[in-house]
Structures are given as C-alpha cells and as structure tokens.
C-alpha cells in the first residue's frame, strides 16, 4: 500500500482518525502565535528607534559640550585680558599720581628755597642803583607783599614736602606699582593657560588658543613696555593739568615780580619729570606710538585684542555607539568633534562716542579713567582663516577633518553651521 493511501485511511473518519484530522485541518486557520511574531517585529523596531535616539542624542550632546568648551575658553581668555588691562590702567594712574606728588614735593622745596634767594638777588641789584634807597624801598615793598604768601606755603607744606623728598616715599610707591605691573603682565598668559587646563580636565577636551596673526598658541596680554617719553608725557599732563594747584591756591602769581615762584615751580617740575621718567617701568597698549596714545585700528584690534579657541574631542563613539553594525557612527572622518569660538576685549565707550558723533579719539587708554572700561564678549568667528594661516597646530587640527586654511568656501560653511 502506498504511503498516500495509508495516510488517507488513517485520516478517514471511519478508521477513528476524525479528531486528528480536525486538528490538522484547523492548523491552517488558527491565528494563535501571530502576535508573538508581531511583538518581536515591533520590539526590533523599538530597539532600533531607541538606539537611533541614543546615538543621535549622545553625539548632539557631545557637540554641545565641545562648543560650550570652545565658548568658555575664548570668553575666559578675553576676561583675563580685560582684567589685566584694567588693572594696568589703575596701576598706571596710581604711578602717575604718586610720581606727580613727588614732583610737587620737590617743586615746593625748590620754591621755599628759591624765593628768598631771588629776594636777596633783587636787593643786591637794588643796592647798585644811584641813589640806591628808592630801588631798595621798592624791593622791600614787593617783598612785603610776597612774604605772607611764602609764609603760608611754608606753614602748609614745608614739613610734609621735605619729609616726602627725604624719605622718597612717593617714588618708592611708584617702584612697588611698577613691580606689580611687571608681575601682572607676565601672569596674564599663565592665568589663561591655567583656566584652559581646568576646562580641559573637566570636560575631557583638548583646547587650542591663538591670537590671529601670532599663532604660537600663547595668548599674551595686549600690552607692551612703555617708553620714557610715554611716561613723561602722561606725568606732564597730570602734573601741569590737574596737580598744579599749589601755585594758584597760594596766589603764586603775586610772587612773580621778585620771588618768581611760578618759574621756579615749573622749571623744577619739568626737570624732576625728566629725571625720574627714564627709571619707571610701565606698560602701554601696543597702539601707543611714543607720547601719543591712540586707539587701535580694526587690524590692530583683531591682532592684539581677539582670541580664537578650538576645542577637540577625540574618539567620540568609542565604546558608546549602540548597535554599531546597524548604526555606524559617521561623525566625521576620524571620529573627532571640533568646535571653535572667537572672543574679544573691547571698550564700550567707543560706541557711545560714535553715538554722539564725537570727533574724540577712541578711548583705549591706560592712563585715564576711560581705561577702566575694558570688557570681554564673544564675537562672530570672522578671524578663523587668519588664525588657521598663522597657527600651524590649529591648522593641522582642521586638516585632519579635510578642511584647509585656503578652503574659504568650506570654512565659511563651517562658520555658518
């Protein structure tokens, strides 16, 4: 008997196979188990969705972190630069004021000694007159006018000015301030580097800082050592402009005919300024040219007061991508995230002057109260190309991502995105 015949007989109801036949016939019509397959498919899709969200979120989070690091590094560099310039401004102002006080003390002593000497010379010249008595009487009458002024000056200033000159206290303060400036200017790049190191350690990101056009990776303070001429000019403006009260307060003009107090005062002040200015170390903006302090032009502003920061996160996906065979990382060529930011140190008073259509020079000063206004801010990254061209290390970072410093079109797209 053939196998087919045997199966038919087995399934024949007459042979007692009715129950088995019913079960086998209903198998095709049963829907039990289809939900298991459906649930399995949905689970795979759900897992894929979670993996996609996880991978995208992690990479997005990494990008945000790297950009935050770049912003923080650039901004903190501008903060330290602003603090440094403001502190130098304050130190310079105090140096000029103390030096001016020294000049005033020396000039006071010169007037106290010089006026009586001029009286004696006038009396000697009067004695040569023929007859001498009228000339002598005229000199004595003028001395009688001038003597109370000199007496008031002696009572008010002689002791203090002599002590100041003898102890050299004002110039000692100038020297201390000068030492402070030297230490401060050298500490600014150290502070910026220390801040950079802390950001790198906290975020696990490499940071490169540069000033466009310099490119050595060191962000120096936008300050240079001043000249004798620059300090002498600032001191002269301060002394003859605002510290020259004593002659007017004491009515020195009344002592000019014989005592010549104003002449002694001014000549002594000029000689003292010329004597002390060469020995005072101070700092000025790199835009200052000799005695004239001018605000920086656009190119100078960008070169000395702007910093570009590049943050790099290596191995973005190492050990973290879910289902890498299904979702390759694809962040970039070498699994590196790069972000950059630009910041500058600026003086907001310049904008206020422009609002008033003022013809005054831009107020970038380290000698006046305007110099206290330096502030930091993030800016649009328009100096990335000069930074890449001037800094080989930063250029190498971008070239690893196949972005060259001469790919202006690509860089502009990078900046926009």
Number of C-alpha atoms within 10 A of each C-alpha: 5 6 8 9 10 11 11 13 14 16 18 14 14 9 10 12 15 13 11 14 15 12 10 11 11 10 10 8 8 9 8 8 8 10 10 10 10 10 11 12 12 12 12 11 12 12 14 16 12 13 18 17 13 15 21 15 12 16 19 12 12 16 18 13 19 25 21 17 28 29 23 19 32 32 24 20 33 28 19 22 31 26 19 23 28 21 19 27 25 20 22 25 21 17 26 22 18 21 27 27 20 25 28 25 25 20 25 26 22 17 26 20 12 18 23 17 14 16 21 15 14 19 20 14 14 20 15 12 12 9 10 14 13 13 18 19 13 13 21 18 11 18 22 11 13 24 18 13 18 22 12 12 21 17 11 12 15 18 12 15 21 15 12 18 18 11 11 13 16 20 21 14 15 23 19 14 23 21 14 15 22 16 11 18 22 13 16 22 19 16 16 23 18 12 17 23 16 12 18 18 11 9 13 16 20 19 24 21 28 26 26 24 17 17 21 16 20 16 24 21 24 23 21 14 14 19 21 18 16 22 28 21 19 21 26 20 14 19 23 14 10 10 17 17 13 15 18 11 10 16 17 21 17 19 22 16 15 21 28 20 27 21 14 20 24 18 13 20 25 17 12 18 20 17 11 16 19 14 11 20 20 25 25 23 21 19 20 20 14 13 15 12 22 16 18 20 11 8 9 14 17 19 19 23 24 27 31 33 29 26 26 24 20 14 13 20 19 9 8 14 19 19 14 13 8 10 13 12 19 9 14 13 10 12 15 16 22 20 21 24 27 27 26 25 26 19 20 15 16 17 12 11 15 12 9 8 9 11 8 9 12 20 21 24 23 25 24 15 13 18 20 20 18 22 18 22 16 19 17 11 17 15 19 24 20 17 24 24 18 20 21 14 16 25 19 15 19 17 13 13 15 13 16 18 21 11 11 12 9 14 18 14 9 12 15 9 6
